[in-house]
Amino acid sequence: MNPVTLERLNQKLQLADQLLAGRATMLEPQDLPGRYGRVIRAVDHLLGITQIEAVLGGGWAVWFHGYAGRVTQDLDVALPADRIEEFLQSAAVSGFELLARQEGRWPKMIHKETRIQVDILPEGARPGTPSRPAPTTIPHPSRMGASIGRLRYINLPCLIELKIAAGRARDHGDIVELLRVNADQAAGIRQHLAEVHPDYVKVLDELERAAREQQDP
């Protein structure tokens, strides 16, 4: 874990200001400011070389889909299972450092120029915790809004699916905020989750109640 320093706090505040100011025009991952845009373009370069489909999930997708207060540091990139090794091999000779892979953990790498970490979300991997694994696995990026050769944001229903599958308190907190600002998409989200797993609809019901309770009077 990176230590909290005054420099890091200032960087985070500056980033939050940039994101707030440019919220209306930052419609693609490539529009992110500063070093975040640079690492996105570096990932795009790899995707273009390999012609791989990928989506950006995690905290940046939460921010994009309306939780303006969400500021993150790492990138979470979902890749097809059969293309991950090819992607990592290309990354290792194109400005990224591959981190030692621990048993049972998903691949990670560092962009050498910006020192931003990129976490790979492998298709077919099972989210959750060791004590509470998810009943489903990560879908193919093509089902989550991907296009070949250019990083796209994960669509909202699939983002909420992966957040429910992860099952952590902070993921549930993200979902509550997303539901509050995307109330007009509730029916589509519910339909998607019903097709994925019935347990996910039960979790959605609980989080929707929490979202309603947090609405301004």
C-alpha positions, -999 to +999 in steps of 0.1 A: +000+000+000+013+035-009+019+057+021-002+088+025+020+119+021+012+155+016+024+153-020+001+124-027-029+142-011-022+173-032-020+153-063-053+137-055-070+170-049-056+185-081-069+154-100-103+158-084-104+195-095-094+185-131-121+158-132-148+182-119-139+209-143-138+186-174-166+162-164-188+172-193-162+167-220-143+136-207-165+111-225-138+084-232-110+070-212-086+087-236-099+121-223-086+116-188-061+142-177-024+141-173-006+109-166-039+089-166-046+099-202-010+089-210-013+054-195-047+050-213-030+058-246-002+033-237-028+006-232-045+016-264-012+011-282-010-024-269-046-031-279-040-017-314-010-039-319-027-071-307-062-062-319-077-072-285-110-061-271-109-045-236-130-024-212-120-001-184-138-010-151-131-002-114-131+033-099-127+051-132-158+035-146-176+044-114-166+080-119-176+080-156-210+066-148-218+094-124-202+091-090-183+123-094-167+120-060-149+088-069-112+094-075-089+064-080-053+057-088-051+023-106-067+011-138-088-021-140-088-035-175-109-065-185-094-088-212-104-120-230-089-150-213-072-164-244-054-131-252-040-121-218-005-137-222-002-120-256-012-087-241+013-091-212+042-101-235+035-070-256+033-048-225+067-061-212+085-047-242+063-015-246+068+006-215+053-016-188+068-036-159+050-069-151+046-075-114+054-109-099+022-129-101+011-144-068-007-177-068-044-172-071-040-135-079-048-118-112-020-102-133-008-067-126+016-043-143+031-009-138+034+018-165+070+028-162+066+065-172+036+073-149+040+046-122+003+039-125-007+003-118-029-016-143-048-045-129-060-072-153-095-085-149-094-119-167-125-132-185-136-163-167-120-154-133-142-155-103-146-123-082-154-122-045-133-132-015-118-166-005-146-171+020-174-157-003-166-164-040-190-150-065-215-174-081-205-160-115-173-152-134-161-121-154-178-120-188-160-116-221-152-079-227-174-080-259-204-084-236-194-054-215-191-028-242-156-034-256-143-026-291-112-039-307-080-019-304-093+009-282-101+010-245-138+017-237-156+022-204-175-009-192-213-004-195-233+004-164-252-028-160-220-049-162-202-025-139-228-031-113-227-068-120-190-070-113-194-047-082-220-071-067-198-101-076-169-085-058-190-083-027-169-058-007-184-030+014-168-003-008-182-019-039-217-018-024-211+019-015-202+026-052-234+008-063-256+029-040-241+061-054-245+048-090-281+039-084-288+074-070-275+091-101-288+066-127-324+060-114-336+062-150-316+031-159-329+010-130-351-013-152-323-021-176-299-029-147-325-051-130-332-070-163-295-075-169-288-088-133-319-112-135-303-128-166-269-131-148-279-146-114-310-143-091-289-135-061-277-104-077-313-091-080-317-096-042-286-076-036-298-049-060-331-047-040-312-040-008-289-014-024-318+003-041-335+008-007-303+023+006-301+046-024-337+058-018-329+064+019-300+086+009-320+108-015-322+144-006-355+153+010 
